[in-house]
């Protein structure tokens, strides 16, 4: 319980130092990870059953060579591909947005620095330091969020492409 209280206090202190833009970074990061975890879960548990069902339906067909059979095969591959690629564009968009949200924090932090300089002058470096940290922390947070997203979304994208290729290979057309 003490650990949880200390964690909450650290996060609160971090947000106070970095500014409210960190909430937007956190929301984008949370949404990105929820979608990526859902996609990994889909690939690990739902898709194998769906793939096996498509393969067994194809193998059960007596006609696999006609034009009509090939359109059915293409339709099944297309439907599976659509389900495999679901939310991938959203994930990639969130990954790309994280650094932009961090840069928004940079701009708001620098505005704070300039306001402090205009009101207090340049003689008090402590007042300017809080604005500078408010400018750099959101940038760092956005970059860290994007880096985690880039790594795992590229792995996820590779798994989706591999799953589609294996499905296509599993449905031979004669």
N, C-alpha and C positions, 0 to 999 in steps of 0.2 A: 504494500500500500504506500509506503514511504517512497519507493522507487517511482510509482505512478505520479505522486505529487511533485517530486523533483523533476520528472520528465515534463509534466504540464507547465511547471514554472520555467523550465529551460526554453520550451517552445514559446511561451508568452514573452520571455525576455528577448528571444531571437526575433519574434515578430515586432516587438517594440523597437528594436534596433534597426530592423530592415524596413519597417513601414507596412502599411496595409496591403500593398501590392503582393506581399508574400501569401496572403489568403488566396489570391487569384492563381498564383503558381501552385499552391497546395490543391486547389480544386481541379486544375488542369491535370496535375500529377495523379490525383486520386482517380479521376475519371479514366485517364489513360491506363492506369494499372488495373482497374476493374475490367475494362474492355480486353486488355491483354490476357488477364487471368481467365476470363471467359473463353477467349479464343484457344488458349492452351488446353483448357478443360474440354472444349468441343473437339479438338484434334485428338485428345487422348481417350475420350470416353464415348462421345456420340458418333463421331465420324467413322470409326472402324466398323460399327454395326451397320451404318448407312452404306458404306462402301461394300461390305460383304453382301448386303441385300441386293445392291445394284448388280454385283458380279453374279450372284446366284440367279437373278432374273434373266440376265443375259445368257448365262450358260443353259438355262431351262428353255430358251427359245429354240425352235427347230429351224427357223429362218434367220440366219445371221449375215447373209450375203446380199440381199436385195437392197434397192435404194431405200425402201420403206424401213427396213431393219437398221440401216445406217442412220436414218433420221431419228429413230428411237434412241439409238446409242448416243448420238450427238446431243439429244435432249437430256438424257440422263446425266451425261458428263457436264452439260451446261448448268443443270440444276444443282449438281454437287459442287461445281465451281462457285456458283453464286453463294451457296451456304459456306463454303470454305473461305471466301473472300469478304464475308460479311464483317463490317466494322473496321476493316483494314485501312480504309481511307481516313476514317475518323481517327484512328490511332496515329497514323502518320501526320495528320493535321495537328493533333494535340502535341506530338513530339516537336513539330516545327513551331508551334505557338509558345512553348515554354520559354525559349530564349527571348522571344519578342515581349512576353509579359515581363521578364526580368529587365529588359531594356526600358520598359515603361517605368519600372522602379528606379532605374538609373536617372531617367529624366526627372521624375518627381523628386528624387533625392538631391539632384543638382539644383533644381528650382529652390528647394529648401536652403541649400548652401548660399545661393545668390540672395535670397530674402534675408538671411541672417547677416550677410555681408552688407546689404543695403541698410539694415536697421542698426546693427551694432558696429559696423566698420570691420576692418580686417585685422584688428589688434587682438582679438580673442580666438586663438586657434581651437579651443575646446568646443566652442559653439559651432565652428565650421566642421569639426571632426564628426559630430553626430550626423550632420547632413551628408557628409562624404560616406560614412558607413551605411547610411540609408540608401545611398546611391550604388554602393558596390555589393551589398549583401543580396538584394533581389536579383542582380545579374548573376551572381554565383549560384543562387538557388535555381534560377531558370536554366542555367547551363548544366548543373548536376541532374536536374529533372530530365532535361533533353538527352543527356548522355545515357542515362539508364533506359530511357525510351528508345533511343537509336539502337542500342545493343540488342535489347529484347525484341523490338519490333522487327529488326532485320532477321533475327533467328526465327521468329514467327512467320515472316514472309517466306523464308526458305523452306520451312516445314509445309506451308500451304502449297508452294510450287511443287515440292516433292510429292505430296499427297495427290495432287492433281495428275502429275506425270505417271505415278504408279497406277492410278485409276484408269487412265487412258491405255496404259500398257496391259492392264488386266482385262480389257474388253477388246479382244482381237477382232479385227474386221478382215474378212477373207475376200 
